[in-house]
Amino acid sequence: MSRGIARWLCLLLALVALPAFAQTRAWLDRAEITYGETVALNIATDQSIAQIDYGPLRAQFDLGGQSVRRSFELANGRSRTVSVFSVGLRPRAPGLASIPALRVGNASTAPLRLVVLEPTVQPAGANADVFVETDVDAARPYVQQAVGVTVRLNYAIPLMSGQLDLDAPAHASLQRVGEDIQYQRMLDGRRYNVVERRFLLIPERSGPLLLPGARLNGVTGSGFMGFDGERQPVSAAAPAKRLQVLPIPANVPQPWLPLHGLTLRYLQAPKQAFAGEAASVQIEAVADGATAAQMPEIGIADVPGAQVFAEPAQVDEQFVEGRPRTTVRRTFSLVPARPGALVVAGPRIAWWDAANGVARVAELPPLQMQVAPGAHADAAPDPASPAAQPTHDLEPTAPQSAASHASGAREWRGMLLGLLALMAAALIAFLWWRRRDATRAVTKETPAAPSTPGVSLASALKAGDLAAIAHALAKDAGLATDDLDALRARLADSAQVDALHQLQAARWGGGDVQAALRALRAAFAGGARWRQTKQKAESLLPPLYPE
């Protein structure tokens, strides 16, 4: 009797103590997936922990989203908290992947195995519900050549969700370009929805290069538009592409620019200009097979007898015929200094014809311009005009009598004596005034600080700095501050006054900065034209009422 009671007591104690022991387990939501898909690893435990170290998983998997949910349970009159940790795992390669044991508090999970299948390569055809295509525009590119890669997903069944991936190959950079393009096409009488995605591949070294095929991992459903019925996973992949990367040829022009084509043309090419006024020259370059980062700068060499001001380039990047195409437009303002013939050398860009393997040069012919005198040219005086003739003092034509000479001498003698007396009085007053103001000048007058040399007007115009232009004009006008209203009042040229209006609007009124720069460069190419001011002659006499 006592033995049976003891047995029942031991069983009861074991049942009571069972929830006190930690219970930890791990499982996968699927034991077999296709390469590119994500599997969920779940770990349940009743231990009080905040997080789990997933570091041992990073060797074979890319970790996705992580989450945790907690619940409360009541068993045998005792409560406990159960936590379920979830993490997404994406295998880095197909094959058999092993999930090592993970430490969870005082316990460890059991190792798990995961089968990762190769994605199914579906040939392009009406028999396939889903297939993926990968195209490259050059099978034998050069090192650092921009290679266009186009990936097309074709599906004739409803897709609820999906992920389209293309892995970067070794020793090359791969980046996505632009947004996806969606359209439909017919293939052997069957309609397919198409999602087209573009990439830019730039090989980094010569030799064979294996570009993995793009792959799709998605979910499809049956019923109307796929929203009814059971959902099923779907996967497809394109075959890999093998490229042979060629080395950079020896003795090629630098910078290295492998292209399929390069054209230059003048969009604006004036034949006539005016001295001191800006003439616009616009050049366009179209590079087939290059990005904006690979394009060299378009410029115009220094032109003797003229100033050249370049505006920022306007760049347009597109993806045409499976590869990048870049269009660059740039405008230059030429300000001739004097009338006559002006020759502007055309731009010249050396590039490598990647399709034919030869060096080429794209260049434009010189621009011939005839410069006429400007509207603000100073007019030279006409030698035949009366104003240009020298003037001489007129001599008396008739002799004066002796009496008149005597009376005139007496009058001049009296006037001279009066003038001497007046000058003596003025000298005495002047000395008294200087002595009184000697001490006042010490306290009132302070030595002017030496002016620091600033940026010249020509340098400020070339640099395109609006603040420096205003400062240089104020310095030329002798102003202590950059007072644009005072500057306009002193200018004699209406074009320069209008240019200052545009400068003020660009700096503080939200005006067009480039338009203001063009107007300033054209108006002040020959310097500022100030109004002639009459200077008051300094009086030799002291003030009537000295301070």
BELMO-V645756 format. One record per residue. N is the residue number from 1. SS is DSSP state (A for helix, B for strand, O for the rest). PHI is phi in whole degrees, 0 to 359 (999 if undefined). OMEGA is omega as a letter, one per 40 degrees, with the letter a starting at -180 (NA if undefined). Layout:
n->N ss->SS phi->PHI omega->OMEGA
n->N ss->SS phi->PHI omega->OMEGA
This chain:
n->1 ss->O phi->999 omega->i
n->2 ss->A phi->295 omega->i
n->3 ss->A phi->293 omega->i
n->4 ss->A phi->292 omega->i
n->5 ss->A phi->296 omega->i
n->6 ss->A phi->296 omega->i
n->7 ss->A phi->295 omega->i
n->8 ss->A phi->293 omega->i
n->9 ss->A phi->294 omega->i
n->10 ss->A phi->296 omega->i
n->11 ss->A phi->296 omega->i
n->12 ss->A phi->295 omega->i
n->13 ss->A phi->294 omega->i
n->14 ss->A phi->294 omega->i
n->15 ss->A phi->293 omega->a
n->16 ss->A phi->289 omega->a
n->17 ss->A phi->279 omega->a
n->18 ss->A phi->300 omega->a
n->19 ss->O phi->293 omega->a
n->20 ss->O phi->287 omega->i
n->21 ss->O phi->281 omega->a
n->22 ss->O phi->292 omega->i
n->23 ss->O phi->241 omega->a
n->24 ss->B phi->228 omega->i
n->25 ss->B phi->213 omega->a
n->26 ss->B phi->228 omega->i
n->27 ss->B phi->204 omega->i
n->28 ss->B phi->255 omega->i
n->29 ss->O phi->287 omega->i
n->30 ss->O phi->216 omega->i
n->31 ss->O phi->265 omega->a
n->32 ss->B phi->216 omega->i
n->33 ss->B phi->223 omega->i
n->34 ss->B phi->263 omega->a
n->35 ss->O phi->303 omega->a
n->36 ss->O phi->108 omega->i
n->37 ss->O phi->276 omega->i
n->38 ss->O phi->243 omega->i
n->39 ss->B phi->245 omega->a
n->40 ss->B phi->260 omega->i
n->41 ss->B phi->259 omega->a
n->42 ss->B phi->247 omega->i
n->43 ss->B phi->228 omega->i
n->44 ss->B phi->250 omega->i
n->45 ss->B phi->207 omega->i
n->46 ss->O phi->254 omega->i
n->47 ss->O phi->278 omega->a
n->48 ss->O phi->272 omega->i
n->49 ss->O phi->230 omega->a
n->50 ss->O phi->268 omega->a
n->51 ss->O phi->204 omega->a
n->52 ss->O phi->238 omega->i
n->53 ss->O phi->278 omega->i
n->54 ss->O phi->263 omega->a
n->55 ss->A phi->304 omega->a
n->56 ss->A phi->298 omega->a
n->57 ss->A phi->276 omega->a
n->58 ss->O phi->290 omega->a
n->59 ss->O phi->291 omega->a
n->60 ss->O phi->242 omega->a
n->61 ss->B phi->228 omega->i
n->62 ss->B phi->265 omega->a
n->63 ss->B phi->276 omega->i
n->64 ss->B phi->254 omega->a
n->65 ss->B phi->292 omega->i
n->66 ss->B phi->240 omega->i
n->67 ss->B phi->210 omega->i
n->68 ss->B phi->212 omega->i
n->69 ss->B phi->230 omega->a
n->70 ss->B phi->237 omega->i
n->71 ss->B phi->220 omega->a
n->72 ss->B phi->248 omega->i
n->73 ss->B phi->233 omega->i
n->74 ss->B phi->238 omega->a
n->75 ss->B phi->224 omega->i
n->76 ss->O phi->56 omega->i
n->77 ss->O phi->78 omega->i
n->78 ss->B phi->238 omega->i
n->79 ss->B phi->259 omega->i
n->80 ss->B phi->212 omega->i
n->81 ss->B phi->252 omega->i
n->82 ss->B phi->247 omega->i
n->83 ss->B phi->248 omega->i
n->84 ss->B phi->241 omega->i
n->85 ss->B phi->264 omega->i
n->86 ss->B phi->231 omega->i
n->87 ss->B phi->215 omega->i
n->88 ss->B phi->274 omega->i
n->89 ss->B phi->241 omega->i
n->90 ss->B phi->238 omega->a
n->91 ss->B phi->298 omega->i
n->92 ss->O phi->272 omega->i
n->93 ss->O phi->201 omega->i
n->94 ss->O phi->288 omega->a
n->95 ss->B phi->126 omega->i
n->96 ss->B phi->263 omega->a
n->97 ss->B phi->253 omega->i
n->98 ss->B phi->248 omega->i
n->99 ss->B phi->258 omega->a
n->100 ss->O phi->289 omega->i
n->101 ss->O phi->291 omega->a
n->102 ss->O phi->246 omega->i
n->103 ss->B phi->278 omega->i
n->104 ss->B phi->233 omega->a
n->105 ss->O phi->63 omega->i
n->106 ss->O phi->267 omega->a
n->107 ss->B phi->237 omega->i
n->108 ss->B phi->224 omega->i
n->109 ss->O phi->277 omega->i
n->110 ss->O phi->276 omega->i
n->111 ss->O phi->298 omega->a
n->112 ss->B phi->233 omega->i
n->113 ss->B phi->237 omega->a
n->114 ss->B phi->224 omega->i
n->115 ss->B phi->264 omega->a
n->116 ss->B phi->248 omega->a
n->117 ss->B phi->273 omega->i
n->118 ss->O phi->293 omega->i
n->119 ss->O phi->295 omega->a
n->120 ss->O phi->282 omega->i
n->121 ss->B phi->270 omega->i
n->122 ss->O phi->264 omega->i
n->123 ss->O phi->292 omega->i
n->124 ss->O phi->292 omega->i
n->125 ss->O phi->175 omega->a
n->126 ss->O phi->289 omega->i
n->127 ss->O phi->280 omega->a
n->128 ss->O phi->264 omega->i
n->129 ss->O phi->287 omega->a
n->130 ss->B phi->221 omega->i
n->131 ss->B phi->209 omega->a
n->132 ss->B phi->237 omega->i
n->133 ss->B phi->239 omega->i
n->134 ss->B phi->230 omega->i
n->135 ss->B phi->237 omega->i
n->136 ss->B phi->238 omega->a
n->137 ss->O phi->273 omega->i
n->138 ss->O phi->212 omega->i
n->139 ss->O phi->274 omega->i
n->140 ss->O phi->231 omega->a
n->141 ss->O phi->280 omega->i
n->142 ss->B phi->266 omega->i
n->143 ss->O phi->299 omega->a
n->144 ss->O phi->69 omega->i
n->145 ss->O phi->276 omega->i
n->146 ss->B phi->283 omega->a
n->147 ss->B phi->250 omega->i
n->148 ss->B phi->277 omega->i
n->149 ss->B phi->239 omega->a
n->150 ss->B phi->243 omega->i
n->151 ss->B phi->246 omega->i
n->152 ss->B phi->237 omega->i
n->153 ss->B phi->262 omega->a
n->154 ss->B phi->246 omega->i
n->155 ss->B phi->217 omega->i
n->156 ss->O phi->249 omega->i
n->157 ss->O phi->240 omega->a
n->158 ss->O phi->293 omega->i
n->159 ss->B phi->249 omega->i
n->160 ss->B phi->283 omega->i
n->161 ss->B phi->200 omega->i
n->162 ss->B phi->182 omega->i
n->163 ss->B phi->227 omega->a
n->164 ss->B phi->253 omega->a
n->165 ss->B phi->233 omega->i
n->166 ss->O phi->218 omega->a
n->167 ss->O phi->281 omega->i
n->168 ss->O phi->285 omega->i
n->169 ss->O phi->284 omega->i
n->170 ss->O phi->288 omega->i
n->171 ss->O phi->62 omega->i
n->172 ss->B phi->200 omega->i
n->173 ss->B phi->256 omega->a
n->174 ss->B phi->224 omega->i
n->175 ss->B phi->222 omega->a
n->176 ss->B phi->283 omega->a
n->177 ss->B phi->236 omega->i
n->178 ss->B phi->70 omega->a
n->179 ss->B phi->257 omega->i
n->180 ss->B phi->292 omega->i
n->181 ss->B phi->246 omega->a
n->182 ss->B phi->242 omega->i
n->183 ss->B phi->200 omega->i
n->184 ss->B phi->235 omega->i
n->185 ss->B phi->212 omega->i
n->186 ss->B phi->258 omega->i
n->187 ss->B phi->226 omega->a
n->188 ss->O phi->54 omega->i
n->189 ss->O phi->81 omega->a
n->190 ss->B phi->246 omega->a
n->191 ss->B phi->271 omega->i
n->192 ss->B phi->239 omega->i
n->193 ss->B phi->275 omega->a
n->194 ss->B phi->236 omega->i
n->195 ss->B phi->245 omega->a
n->196 ss->B phi->253 omega->a
n->197 ss->B phi->232 omega->a
n->198 ss->B phi->249 omega->i
n->199 ss->B phi->227 omega->i
n->200 ss->B phi->240 omega->a
n->201 ss->B phi->249 omega->i
n->202 ss->B phi->234 omega->i
n->203 ss->B phi->294 omega->a
n->204 ss->O phi->254 omega->i
n->205 ss->O phi->207 omega->a
n->206 ss->O phi->283 omega->i
n->207 ss->B phi->120 omega->i
n->208 ss->B phi->292 omega->i
n->209 ss->B phi->224 omega->a
n->210 ss->B phi->255 omega->i
n->211 ss->B phi->264 omega->i
n->212 ss->O phi->300 omega->i
n->213 ss->O phi->287 omega->i
n->214 ss->O phi->292 omega->a
n->215 ss->B phi->224 omega->i
n->216 ss->B phi->240 omega->i
n->217 ss->B phi->231 omega->a
n->218 ss->B phi->215 omega->a
n->219 ss->B phi->227 omega->i
n->220 ss->B phi->242 omega->i
n->221 ss->B phi->224 omega->i
n->222 ss->O phi->265 omega->i
n->223 ss->O phi->87 omega->a
n->224 ss->A phi->291 omega->i
n->225 ss->A phi->56 omega->i
n->226 ss->A phi->81 omega->a
n->227 ss->O phi->270 omega->i
n->228 ss->O phi->248 omega->i
n->229 ss->O phi->88 omega->a
n->230 ss->O phi->276 omega->i
n->231 ss->B phi->268 omega->a
n->232 ss->B phi->228 omega->i
n->233 ss->B phi->288 omega->i
n->234 ss->B phi->221 omega->i
n->235 ss->B phi->215 omega->i
n->236 ss->B phi->202 omega->a
n->237 ss->B phi->212 omega->i
n->238 ss->O phi->264 omega->i
n->239 ss->O phi->293 omega->i
n->240 ss->O phi->290 omega->i
n->241 ss->B phi->248 omega->i
n->242 ss->B phi->252 omega->a
n->243 ss->B phi->243 omega->i
n->244 ss->B phi->246 omega->a
n->245 ss->B phi->273 omega->a
n->246 ss->B phi->269 omega->i
n->247 ss->O phi->286 omega->i
n->248 ss->O phi->290 omega->a
n->249 ss->O phi->298 omega->i
n->250 ss->O phi->284 omega->i
n->251 ss->O phi->60 omega->i
n->252 ss->O phi->270 omega->i
n->253 ss->O phi->296 omega->i
n->254 ss->O phi->249 omega->e
n->255 ss->O phi->288 omega->a
n->256 ss->O phi->291 omega->a
n->257 ss->O phi->222 omega->i
n->258 ss->B phi->280 omega->a
n->259 ss->B phi->221 omega->i
n->260 ss->O phi->265 omega->i
n->261 ss->B phi->183 omega->i
n->262 ss->B phi->212 omega->i
n->263 ss->B phi->232 omega->i
n->264 ss->B phi->236 omega->i
n->265 ss->B phi->201 omega->i
n->266 ss->B phi->274 omega->i
n->267 ss->B phi->271 omega->i
n->268 ss->B phi->225 omega->a
n->269 ss->B phi->221 omega->a
n->270 ss->O phi->293 omega->i
n->271 ss->O phi->262 omega->a
n->272 ss->B phi->226 omega->i
n->273 ss->B phi->217 omega->a
n->274 ss->B phi->234 omega->a
n->275 ss->O phi->297 omega->i
n->276 ss->O phi->81 omega->i
n->277 ss->O phi->239 omega->a
n->278 ss->B phi->281 omega->i
n->279 ss->B phi->241 omega->a
n->280 ss->B phi->268 omega->i
n->281 ss->B phi->237 omega->a
n->282 ss->B phi->242 omega->a
n->283 ss->B phi->237 omega->i
n->284 ss->B phi->239 omega->i
n->285 ss->B phi->236 omega->i
n->286 ss->B phi->240 omega->a
n->287 ss->B phi->250 omega->i
n->288 ss->B phi->266 omega->i
n->289 ss->O phi->108 omega->a
n->290 ss->O phi->219 omega->i
n->291 ss->O phi->268 omega->i
n->292 ss->A phi->295 omega->i
n->293 ss->A phi->292 omega->a
n->294 ss->A phi->272 omega->a
n->295 ss->O phi->285 omega->i
n->296 ss->O phi->286 omega->a
n->297 ss->O phi->286 omega->i
n->298 ss->O phi->269 omega->a
n->299 ss->O phi->216 omega->i
n->300 ss->O phi->240 omega->a
n->301 ss->O phi->294 omega->i
n->302 ss->O phi->302 omega->a
n->303 ss->O phi->252 omega->i
n->304 ss->O phi->298 omega->i
n->305 ss->O phi->84 omega->i
n->306 ss->B phi->204 omega->i
n->307 ss->B phi->259 omega->a
n->308 ss->B phi->242 omega->i
n->309 ss->B phi->240 omega->a
n->310 ss->B phi->260 omega->i
n->311 ss->O phi->269 omega->i
n->312 ss->O phi->300 omega->a
n->313 ss->O phi->285 omega->i
n->314 ss->B phi->256 omega->a
n->315 ss->B phi->244 omega->i
n->316 ss->B phi->229 omega->i
n->317 ss->B phi->253 omega->i
n->318 ss->B phi->223 omega->i
n->319 ss->B phi->241 omega->a
n->320 ss->B phi->237 omega->i
n->321 ss->O phi->56 omega->i
n->322 ss->O phi->81 omega->i
n->323 ss->B phi->209 omega->a
n->324 ss->B phi->287 omega->i
n->325 ss->B phi->219 omega->a
n->326 ss->B phi->241 omega->i
n->327 ss->B phi->244 omega->a
n->328 ss->B phi->240 omega->i
n->329 ss->B phi->238 omega->a
n->330 ss->B phi->219 omega->a
n->331 ss->B phi->249 omega->i
n->332 ss->B phi->238 omega->i
n->333 ss->B phi->253 omega->i
n->334 ss->B phi->255 omega->i
n->335 ss->B phi->242 omega->i
n->336 ss->B phi->294 omega->a
n->337 ss->O phi->271 omega->a
n->338 ss->O phi->208 omega->i
n->339 ss->O phi->292 omega->i
n->340 ss->B phi->130 omega->i
n->341 ss->B phi->279 omega->a
n->342 ss->B phi->230 omega->a
n->343 ss->B phi->245 omega->i
n->344 ss->B phi->248 omega->a
n->345 ss->O phi->292 omega->i
n->346 ss->O phi->283 omega->i
n->347 ss->O phi->290 omega->a
n->348 ss->B phi->217 omega->a
n->349 ss->B phi->231 omega->i
n->350 ss->B phi->269 omega->a
n->351 ss->B phi->213 omega->a
n->352 ss->B phi->248 omega->i
n->353 ss->B phi->283 omega->a
n->354 ss->O phi->290 omega->a
n->355 ss->O phi->285 omega->a
n->356 ss->O phi->254 omega->i
n->357 ss->O phi->69 omega->i
n->358 ss->B phi->226 omega->i
n->359 ss->B phi->274 omega->i
n->360 ss->B phi->224 omega->i
n->361 ss->B phi->227 omega->i
n->362 ss->B phi->254 omega->a
n->363 ss->B phi->212 omega->i
n->364 ss->O phi->246 omega->i
n->365 ss->O phi->292 omega->i
n->366 ss->O phi->298 omega->a
n->367 ss->B phi->261 omega->a
n->368 ss->B phi->265 omega->a
n->369 ss->B phi->231 omega->i
n->370 ss->B phi->254 omega->a
n->371 ss->B phi->263 omega->i
n->372 ss->B phi->260 omega->i
n->373 ss->O phi->301 omega->a
n->374 ss->O phi->282 omega->a
n->375 ss->O phi->291 omega->a
n->376 ss->O phi->255 omega->i
n->377 ss->O phi->292 omega->i
n->378 ss->O phi->291 omega->a
n->379 ss->O phi->279 omega->i
n->380 ss->O phi->280 omega->a
n->381 ss->O phi->292 omega->i
n->382 ss->O phi->282 omega->a
n->383 ss->O phi->299 omega->a
n->384 ss->O phi->277 omega->a
n->385 ss->O phi->285 omega->i
n->386 ss->A phi->297 omega->a
n->387 ss->A phi->292 omega->a
n->388 ss->A phi->276 omega->a
n->389 ss->O phi->281 omega->i
n->390 ss->O phi->290 omega->i
n->391 ss->O phi->254 omega->a
n->392 ss->O phi->234 omega->i
n->393 ss->O phi->293 omega->a
n->394 ss->O phi->282 omega->i
n->395 ss->O phi->262 omega->i
n->396 ss->O phi->297 omega->a
n->397 ss->O phi->266 omega->a
n->398 ss->O phi->232 omega->i
n->399 ss->O phi->287 omega->i
n->400 ss->O phi->271 omega->a
n->401 ss->O phi->280 omega->a
n->402 ss->A phi->293 omega->i
n->403 ss->A phi->293 omega->i
n->404 ss->A phi->298 omega->i
n->405 ss->A phi->297 omega->a
n->406 ss->A phi->292 omega->i
n->407 ss->A phi->297 omega->i
n->408 ss->A phi->293 omega->a
n->409 ss->A phi->294 omega->i
n->410 ss->A phi->295 omega->i
n->411 ss->A phi->297 omega->i
n->412 ss->A phi->293 omega->a
n->413 ss->A phi->292 omega->i
n->414 ss->A phi->294 omega->i
n->415 ss->A phi->296 omega->i
n->416 ss->A phi->295 omega->i
n->417 ss->A phi->297 omega->i
n->418 ss->A phi->296 omega->i
n->419 ss->A phi->294 omega->i
n->420 ss->A phi->294 omega->i
n->421 ss->A phi->297 omega->i
n->422 ss->A phi->294 omega->i
n->423 ss->A phi->293 omega->i
n->424 ss->A phi->296 omega->i
n->425 ss->A phi->297 omega->i
n->426 ss->A phi->295 omega->i
n->427 ss->A phi->295 omega->i
n->428 ss->A phi->298 omega->i
n->429 ss->A phi->295 omega->a
n->430 ss->A phi->295 omega->i
n->431 ss->A phi->296 omega->i
n->432 ss->A phi->296 omega->a
n->433 ss->A phi->292 omega->i
n->434 ss->A phi->292 omega->a
n->435 ss->A phi->293 omega->a
n->436 ss->A phi->288 omega->a
n->437 ss->A phi->269 omega->a
n->438 ss->A phi->296 omega->a
n->439 ss->A phi->287 omega->i
n->440 ss->A phi->295 omega->a
n->441 ss->A phi->293 omega->a
n->442 ss->A phi->293 omega->a
n->443 ss->A phi->272 omega->a
n->444 ss->A phi->276 omega->a
n->445 ss->O phi->271 omega->i
n->446 ss->O phi->240 omega->a
n->447 ss->O phi->294 omega->a
n->448 ss->O phi->289 omega->i
n->449 ss->O phi->291 omega->i
n->450 ss->O phi->297 omega->a
n->451 ss->O phi->287 omega->i
n->452 ss->O phi->273 omega->a
n->453 ss->O phi->294 omega->i
n->454 ss->O phi->251 omega->i
n->455 ss->O phi->285 omega->i
n->456 ss->O phi->290 omega->a
n->457 ss->A phi->297 omega->a
n->458 ss->A phi->296 omega->i
n->459 ss->A phi->293 omega->i
n->460 ss->A phi->295 omega->i
n->461 ss->A phi->295 omega->a
n->462 ss->A phi->291 omega->i
n->463 ss->A phi->285 omega->i
n->464 ss->O phi->77 omega->i
n->465 ss->O phi->266 omega->a
n->466 ss->A phi->296 omega->i
n->467 ss->A phi->295 omega->i
n->468 ss->A phi->292 omega->i
n->469 ss->A phi->295 omega->i
n->470 ss->A phi->297 omega->i
n->471 ss->A phi->294 omega->a
n->472 ss->A phi->294 omega->i
n->473 ss->A phi->294 omega->i
n->474 ss->A phi->296 omega->i
n->475 ss->A phi->293 omega->i
n->476 ss->A phi->296 omega->a
n->477 ss->A phi->277 omega->i
n->478 ss->O phi->81 omega->i
n->479 ss->O phi->268 omega->i
n->480 ss->O phi->281 omega->a
n->481 ss->O phi->233 omega->i
n->482 ss->O phi->277 omega->a
n->483 ss->O phi->270 omega->a
n->484 ss->A phi->292 omega->i
n->485 ss->A phi->295 omega->i
n->486 ss->A phi->292 omega->i
n->487 ss->A phi->296 omega->i
n->488 ss->A phi->298 omega->i
n->489 ss->A phi->292 omega->a
n->490 ss->A phi->267 omega->a
n->491 ss->B phi->281 omega->a
n->492 ss->O phi->259 omega->a
n->493 ss->O phi->256 omega->a
n->494 ss->A phi->294 omega->i
n->495 ss->A phi->295 omega->i
n->496 ss->A phi->290 omega->i
n->497 ss->A phi->296 omega->i
n->498 ss->A phi->295 omega->i
n->499 ss->A phi->296 omega->i
n->500 ss->A phi->293 omega->i
n->501 ss->A phi->301 omega->i
n->502 ss->A phi->294 omega->i
n->503 ss->A phi->298 omega->a
n->504 ss->A phi->294 omega->i
n->505 ss->A phi->293 omega->a
n->506 ss->A phi->290 omega->a
n->507 ss->A phi->279 omega->a
n->508 ss->A phi->232 omega->a
n->509 ss->O phi->244 omega->i
n->510 ss->O phi->74 omega->a
n->511 ss->O phi->282 omega->a
n->512 ss->O phi->282 omega->a
n->513 ss->A phi->291 omega->a
n->514 ss->A phi->294 omega->i
n->515 ss->A phi->296 omega->i
n->516 ss->A phi->296 omega->i
n->517 ss->A phi->296 omega->i
n->518 ss->A phi->298 omega->a
n->519 ss->A phi->294 omega->i
n->520 ss->A phi->295 omega->a
n->521 ss->A phi->295 omega->i
n->522 ss->A phi->288 omega->a
n->523 ss->A phi->285 omega->a
n->524 ss->O phi->254 omega->i
n->525 ss->O phi->297 omega->i
n->526 ss->O phi->262 omega->a
n->527 ss->O phi->97 omega->i
n->528 ss->O phi->281 omega->i
n->529 ss->O phi->248 omega->a
n->530 ss->B phi->264 omega->i
n->531 ss->O phi->290 omega->i
n->532 ss->O phi->281 omega->a
n->533 ss->O phi->252 omega->i
n->534 ss->O phi->278 omega->i
n->535 ss->O phi->271 omega->a
n->536 ss->O phi->286 omega->a
n->537 ss->O phi->291 omega->a
n->538 ss->O phi->288 omega->a
n->539 ss->O phi->282 omega->i
n->540 ss->O phi->278 omega->a
n->541 ss->O phi->266 omega->i
n->542 ss->O phi->291 omega->i
n->543 ss->O phi->296 omega->a
n->544 ss->O phi->295 omega->i
n->545 ss->O phi->237 omega->a
n->546 ss->O phi->293 omega->i
n->547 ss->O phi->284 omega->NA
